[in-house]
Amino acid sequence: MGTIRDLKDLVQEFVDKGATSVEEIHLSIAKLPLEVLESIEGLEEPAKGIKDIQQKTIGGVYDIIRKVNAKAAEIAEEIIAKVEKKKEDEE
């Protein structure tokens, strides 16, 4: 079952790295309008507060994606182990 386990690991790694890449792009695009607002007198502080909340929210969403991915990999590993055990028992 090495091939299936390798495939599981590869998919998990791709999802994790993909989520991180998309998060970085999302954060860089999302901050642009708030940086403009930060440059307007009187809006600096509210814009900074909103930017902080926005970054935490975006980060939280991608953290959840990575946690779900890790849990899915854990479940897949358990299934692979059970299939391997069953094959060993049948031999």
N, CA and C atoms as an extended XYZ file, in Angstrom:
273
Properties=species:S:1:pos:R:3:atomname:S:1:resname:S:1:resid:I:1 pbc="F F F"
N         0.822       -1.202        0.000 N   MET     1
C         0.000        0.000        0.000 CA  MET     1
C         0.863        1.263        0.000 C   MET     1
N         2.148        1.093       -0.217 N   GLY     2
C         3.029        2.252       -0.245 CA  GLY     2
C         2.599        3.281       -1.264 C   GLY     2
N         2.138        2.845       -2.414 N   THR     3
C         1.732        3.772       -3.467 CA  THR     3
C         0.520        4.596       -3.037 C   THR     3
N        -0.444        3.962       -2.427 N   ILE     4
C        -1.634        4.683       -1.965 CA  ILE     4
C        -1.249        5.662       -0.853 C   ILE     4
N        -0.390        5.216        0.050 N   ARG     5
C         0.054        6.093        1.145 CA  ARG     5
C         0.834        7.284        0.573 C   ARG     5
N         1.683        7.019       -0.417 N   ASP     6
C         2.430        8.109       -1.059 CA  ASP     6
C         1.478        9.097       -1.725 C   ASP     6
N         0.453        8.574       -2.377 N   LEU     7
C        -0.538        9.431       -3.030 CA  LEU     7
C        -1.287       10.274       -1.995 C   LEU     7
N        -1.658        9.649       -0.891 N   LYS     8
C        -2.330       10.372        0.197 CA  LYS     8
C        -1.450       11.507        0.708 C   LYS     8
N        -0.177       11.204        0.921 N   ASP     9
C         0.764       12.227        1.401 CA  ASP     9
C         0.918       13.359        0.391 C   ASP     9
N         0.981       13.000       -0.878 N   LEU    10
C         1.135       13.996       -1.940 CA  LEU    10
C        -0.082       14.922       -2.004 C   LEU    10
N        -1.274       14.344       -1.955 N   VAL    11
C        -2.503       15.144       -1.993 CA  VAL    11
C        -2.563       16.062       -0.774 C   VAL    11
N        -2.237       15.531        0.397 N   GLN    12
C        -2.264       16.350        1.609 CA  GLN    12
C        -1.288       17.517        1.481 C   GLN    12
N        -0.098       17.244        0.987 N   GLU    13
C         0.906       18.298        0.831 CA  GLU    13
C         0.446       19.355       -0.172 C   GLU    13
N        -0.129       18.910       -1.301 N   PHE    14
C        -0.618       19.860       -2.310 CA  PHE    14
C        -1.718       20.757       -1.749 C   PHE    14
N        -2.660       20.171       -1.027 N   VAL    15
C        -3.754       20.963       -0.457 CA  VAL    15
C        -3.200       21.961        0.563 C   VAL    15
N        -2.286       21.504        1.402 N   ASP    16
C        -1.715       22.377        2.427 CA  ASP    16
C        -0.933       23.530        1.804 C   ASP    16
N        -0.056       23.209        0.873 N   LYS    17
C         0.736       24.261        0.221 CA  LYS    17
C        -0.150       25.169       -0.627 C   LYS    17
N        -1.149       24.579       -1.281 N   GLY    18
C        -2.078       25.377       -2.084 CA  GLY    18
C        -2.859       26.353       -1.225 C   GLY    18
N        -3.325       25.883       -0.076 N   ALA    19
C        -4.064       26.767        0.837 CA  ALA    19
C        -3.178       27.910        1.317 C   ALA    19
N        -1.933       27.607        1.609 N   THR    20
C        -1.007       28.650        2.065 CA  THR    20
C        -0.739       29.664        0.960 C   THR    20
N        -0.548       29.187       -0.265 N   SER    21
C        -0.309       30.098       -1.396 CA  SER    21
C        -1.516       30.994       -1.656 C   SER    21
N        -2.697       30.395       -1.658 N   VAL    22
C        -3.920       31.169       -1.895 CA  VAL    22
C        -4.136       32.166       -0.759 C   VAL    22
N        -3.841       31.755        0.471 N   GLU    23
C        -3.977       32.661        1.618 CA  GLU    23
C        -3.076       33.885        1.445 C   GLU    23
N        -1.839       33.661        1.037 N   GLU    24
C        -0.907       34.780        0.845 CA  GLU    24
C        -1.418       35.747       -0.225 C   GLU    24
N        -1.925       35.197       -1.326 N   ILE    25
C        -2.470       36.037       -2.400 CA  ILE    25
C        -3.710       36.779       -1.906 C   ILE    25
N        -4.588       36.060       -1.218 N   HIS    26
C        -5.819       36.641       -0.678 CA  HIS    26
C        -5.491       37.820        0.244 C   HIS    26
N        -4.533       37.612        1.145 N   LEU    27
C        -4.147       38.676        2.077 CA  LEU    27
C        -3.577       39.886        1.344 C   LEU    27
N        -2.747       39.633        0.342 N   SER    28
C        -2.117       40.762       -0.361 CA  SER    28
C        -3.137       41.568       -1.165 C   SER    28
N        -4.125       40.903       -1.732 N   ILE    29
C        -5.158       41.613       -2.497 CA  ILE    29
C        -6.135       42.321       -1.551 C   ILE    29
N        -6.514       41.644       -0.481 N   ALA    30
C        -7.507       42.196        0.450 CA  ALA    30
C        -7.014       43.451        1.160 C   ALA    30
N        -5.717       43.565        1.352 N   LYS    31
C        -5.208       44.725        2.093 CA  LYS    31
C        -5.123       45.992        1.246 C   LYS    31
N        -5.171       45.869       -0.070 N   LEU    32
C        -4.979       47.032       -0.943 CA  LEU    32
C        -5.972       48.166       -0.687 C   LEU    32
N        -7.285       47.915       -0.689 N   PRO    33
C        -8.207       49.034       -0.452 CA  PRO    33
C        -8.067       49.626        0.952 C   PRO    33
N        -7.707       48.791        1.913 N   LEU    34
C        -7.552       49.296        3.276 CA  LEU    34
C        -6.304       50.157        3.413 C   LEU    34
N        -5.279       49.847        2.649 N   GLU    35
C        -4.085       50.699        2.660 CA  GLU    35
C        -4.404       52.083        2.088 C   GLU    35
N        -5.292       52.124        1.099 N   VAL    36
C        -5.721       53.419        0.555 CA  VAL    36
C        -6.472       54.195        1.636 C   VAL    36
N        -7.378       53.514        2.330 N   LEU    37
C        -8.128       54.178        3.403 CA  LEU    37
C        -7.208       54.657        4.523 C   LEU    37
N        -6.149       53.895        4.798 N   GLU    38
C        -5.204       54.294        5.838 CA  GLU    38
C        -4.491       55.601        5.492 C   GLU    38
N        -4.433       55.913        4.219 N   SER    39
C        -3.737       57.136        3.801 CA  SER    39
C        -4.637       58.378        3.871 C   SER    39
N        -5.912       58.180        4.182 N   ILE    40
C        -6.859       59.296        4.272 CA  ILE    40
C        -6.952       59.755        5.726 C   ILE    40
N        -6.740       61.038        5.912 N   GLU    41
C        -6.768       61.605        7.261 CA  GLU    41
C        -8.116       61.324        7.929 C   GLU    41
N        -8.039       60.832        9.141 N   GLY    42
C        -9.246       60.528        9.904 CA  GLY    42
C        -9.697       59.082        9.760 C   GLY    42
N        -9.198       58.401        8.755 N   LEU    43
C        -9.583       57.000        8.546 CA  LEU    43
C        -8.453       56.025        8.876 C   LEU    43
N        -7.306       56.576        9.279 N   GLU    44
C        -6.144       55.721        9.521 CA  GLU    44
C        -6.436       54.628       10.549 C   GLU    44
N        -6.907       55.032       11.703 N   GLU    45
C        -7.130       54.077       12.794 CA  GLU    45
C        -8.257       53.089       12.488 C   GLU    45
N        -9.433       53.548       12.013 N   PRO    46
C       -10.476       52.569       11.679 CA  PRO    46
C       -10.012       51.578       10.605 C   PRO    46
N        -9.283       52.081        9.613 N   ALA    47
C        -8.801       51.205        8.537 CA  ALA    47
C        -7.818       50.172        9.079 C   ALA    47
N        -6.947       50.588        9.995 N   LYS    48
C        -5.993       49.647       10.594 CA  LYS    48
C        -6.730       48.573       11.394 C   LYS    48
N        -7.762       48.990       12.123 N   GLY    49
C        -8.549       48.026       12.892 CA  GLY    49
C        -9.256       47.024       11.998 C   GLY    49
N        -9.843       47.527       10.924 N   ILE    50
C       -10.531       46.652        9.970 CA  ILE    50
C        -9.531       45.712        9.312 C   ILE    50
N        -8.369       46.248        8.950 N   LYS    51
C        -7.326       45.438        8.305 CA  LYS    51
C        -6.888       44.299        9.228 C   LYS    51
N        -6.743       44.590       10.508 N   ASP    52
C        -6.347       43.572       11.480 CA  ASP    52
C        -7.405       42.475       11.577 C   ASP    52
N        -8.660       42.882       11.677 N   ILE    53
C        -9.761       41.908       11.745 CA  ILE    53
C        -9.811       41.078       10.465 C   ILE    53
N        -9.659       41.742        9.334 N   GLN    54
C        -9.698       41.057        8.041 CA  GLN    54
C        -8.579       40.017        7.940 C   GLN    54
N        -7.370       40.388        8.333 N   GLN    55
C        -6.241       39.458        8.258 CA  GLN    55
C        -6.456       38.254        9.171 C   GLN    55
N        -6.982       38.496       10.368 N   LYS    56
C        -7.253       37.392       11.292 CA  LYS    56
C        -8.346       36.477       10.751 C   LYS    56
N        -9.370       37.066       10.142 N   THR    57
C       -10.466       36.273        9.584 CA  THR    57
C        -9.980       35.419        8.422 C   THR    57
N        -9.251       36.037        7.507 N   ILE    58
C        -8.719       35.295        6.359 CA  ILE    58
C        -7.785       34.188        6.847 C   ILE    58
N        -6.892       34.521        7.777 N   GLY    59
C        -5.979       33.515        8.324 CA  GLY    59
C        -6.724       32.371        8.980 C   GLY    59
N        -7.793       32.697        9.704 N   GLY    60
C        -8.593       31.670       10.364 CA  GLY    60
C        -9.243       30.711        9.387 C   GLY    60
N        -9.739       31.248        8.286 N   VAL    61
C       -10.379       30.400        7.269 CA  VAL    61
C        -9.371       29.405        6.700 C   VAL    61
N        -8.190       29.888        6.362 N   TYR    62
C        -7.184       28.997        5.779 CA  TYR    62
C        -6.609       28.040        6.818 C   TYR    62
N        -6.570       28.435        8.077 N   ASP    63
C        -6.168       27.508        9.139 CA  ASP    63
C        -7.164       26.353        9.234 C   ASP    63
N        -8.446       26.668        9.116 N   ILE    64
C        -9.473       25.620        9.153 CA  ILE    64
C        -9.306       24.678        7.968 C   ILE    64
N        -9.042       25.224        6.791 N   ILE    65
C        -8.821       24.379        5.609 CA  ILE    65
C        -7.658       23.426        5.866 C   ILE    65
N        -6.556       23.934        6.421 N   ARG    66
C        -5.399       23.077        6.695 CA  ARG    66
C        -5.716       22.036        7.774 C   ARG    66
N        -6.520       22.402        8.776 N   LYS    67
C        -6.897       21.443        9.821 CA  LYS    67
C        -7.790       20.339        9.262 C   LYS    67
N        -8.741       20.713        8.413 N   VAL    68
C        -9.608       19.711        7.781 CA  VAL    68
C        -8.767       18.787        6.906 C   VAL    68
N        -7.826       19.347        6.179 N   ASN    69
C        -6.928       18.557        5.342 CA  ASN    69
C        -6.129       17.564        6.191 C   ASN    69
N        -5.606       18.017        7.319 N   ALA    70
C        -4.840       17.133        8.203 CA  ALA    70
C        -5.722       16.014        8.751 C   ALA    70
N        -6.956       16.353        9.123 N   LYS    71
C        -7.879       15.339        9.645 CA  LYS    71
C        -8.248       14.333        8.556 C   LYS    71
N        -8.464       14.816        7.337 N   ALA    72
C        -8.770       13.916        6.222 CA  ALA    72
C        -7.602       12.964        5.975 C   ALA    72
N        -6.383       13.466        6.068 N   ALA    73
C        -5.201       12.617        5.893 CA  ALA    73
C        -5.109       11.579        7.011 C   ALA    73
N        -5.461       11.987        8.212 N   GLU    74
C        -5.457       11.072        9.358 CA  GLU    74
C        -6.464        9.940        9.136 C   GLU    74
N        -7.651       10.292        8.679 N   ILE    75
C        -8.690        9.287        8.410 CA  ILE    75
C        -8.247        8.363        7.285 C   ILE    75
N        -7.674        8.945        6.231 N   ALA    76
C        -7.187        8.135        5.110 CA  ALA    76
C        -6.107        7.168        5.586 C   ALA    76
N        -5.231        7.622        6.458 N   GLU    77
C        -4.166        6.763        7.001 CA  GLU    77
C        -4.763        5.595        7.778 C   GLU    77
N        -5.794        5.851        8.562 N   GLU    78
C        -6.463        4.785        9.312 CA  GLU    78
C        -7.086        3.761        8.369 C   GLU    78
N        -7.705        4.234        7.303 N   ILE    79
C        -8.321        3.330        6.325 CA  ILE    79
C        -7.253        2.489        5.646 C   ILE    79
N        -6.161        3.117        5.240 N   ILE    80
C        -5.066        2.386        4.594 CA  ILE    80
C        -4.524        1.312        5.537 C   ILE    80
N        -4.335        1.655        6.797 N   ALA    81
C        -3.824        0.692        7.777 CA  ALA    81
C        -4.781       -0.485        7.943 C   ALA    81
N        -6.083       -0.211        7.963 N   LYS    82
C        -7.068       -1.293        8.097 CA  LYS    82
C        -7.057       -2.204        6.881 C   LYS    82
N        -6.936       -1.633        5.697 N   VAL    83
C        -6.883       -2.437        4.471 CA  VAL    83
C        -5.618       -3.295        4.473 C   VAL    83
N        -4.496       -2.711        4.871 N   GLU    84
C        -3.242       -3.474        4.945 CA  GLU    84
C        -3.364       -4.618        5.948 C   GLU    84
N        -3.963       -4.345        7.085 N   LYS    85
C        -4.149       -5.374        8.117 CA  LYS    85
C        -5.029       -6.495        7.599 C   LYS    85
N        -6.088       -6.133        6.897 N   LYS    86
C        -6.998       -7.145        6.352 CA  LYS    86
C        -6.272       -8.015        5.337 C   LYS    86
N        -5.457       -7.411        4.488 N   LYS    87
C        -4.691       -8.179        3.498 CA  LYS    87
C        -3.716       -9.127        4.184 C   LYS    87
N        -3.062       -8.662        5.249 N   GLU    88
C        -2.127       -9.510        5.993 CA  GLU    88
C        -2.861      -10.687        6.621 C   GLU    88
N        -4.033      -10.433        7.169 N   ASP    89
C        -4.816      -11.488        7.808 CA  ASP    89
C        -5.285      -12.528        6.802 C   ASP    89
N        -5.532      -12.102        5.571 N   GLU    90
C        -6.011      -13.015        4.532 CA  GLU    90
C        -4.886      -13.885        3.986 C   GLU    90
N        -3.653      -13.451        4.161 N   GLU    91
C        -2.517      -14.214        3.607 CA  GLU    91
C        -2.106      -15.347        4.481 C   GLU    91
